[in-house]
Amino acid sequence: MKFQVEDASDNRENALGINSAAHGFATMLIHIDQKTTIVQTHWSVGYCGYCGCYEALCIGDVVKATRVFLVAVSQTADEVCYCDFCGQRAKPAKNAQLILLKNWCAEWGMEDLFDRCTPGFDPGPSRCSTEEGIDRVLRHVAKVSAVKRINVDDALPPVIGAIVGTAICLPIGILLQDNGNVAVGISLLIGILGGGLFGIVAGSFVLGARLARRLLSKAYVKYRIDPDLLSHVAGNYPDRIRRAVAIALATPPPADKA
Ligand SMILES: [Zn+2]
């Protein structure tokens, strides 16, 4: 049984060079849609060159589906293995076991995963046992959740922005019009375009903050980070990261293993 990973916005597609968004194009008679998704099936551990340490590895398939009028006409799957933290490709450690996706979760901590995949193996100190290690994690989260890195592929933010922009600009255009509807037309155009653009920017802020919260909450429990050290290091970061850290610190302790 395969589990489709919902936590897909942690930038791993970009790191893997995969575009997971659906790309559609329409002709007069036919609509073809190509979509790439990552379906994780297993966990393991291995050394990640980008992170410079042993990490949890996600193993699964990159599934590329071609659909015509939303009906799948072809599908290919290639095996993929990537670092759970940064999304870069990595290989499992020698003799490391693969365990089913359902048999481990980040809340159980890295130590538990090492026990399951590489019993007796010493991966060294936790990557977050020092200020430098925590700083590196925060730097990565700040980078991938930056507004300029966020793709707003949801139509809702620009549509809401355009509606609000029109509601603001249209009455102004009506007030300014003299003879003809030029002012109304211009105000309508400014309202739709300006509001739509504002909606995209605002959506990027919201999605970036949400991504930072999710990544930091996961890292906090996964690496068993010292809360005082985390608060201290986060003090050097922007409000967006400090708020995400505060939410992570307020997260209830990890639940017992099933
Ligand atoms: Zn990594």
Boltz pocket constraint, residues with backbone or C-beta under 6 A from the ligand:
constraints:
  - pocket:
      binder: B
      contacts: [[A, 48], [A, 49], [A, 50], [A, 51], [A, 52], [A, 55], [A, 83], [A, 84], [A, 85], [A, 86], [A, 87], [A, 88]]
      max_distance: 6.0
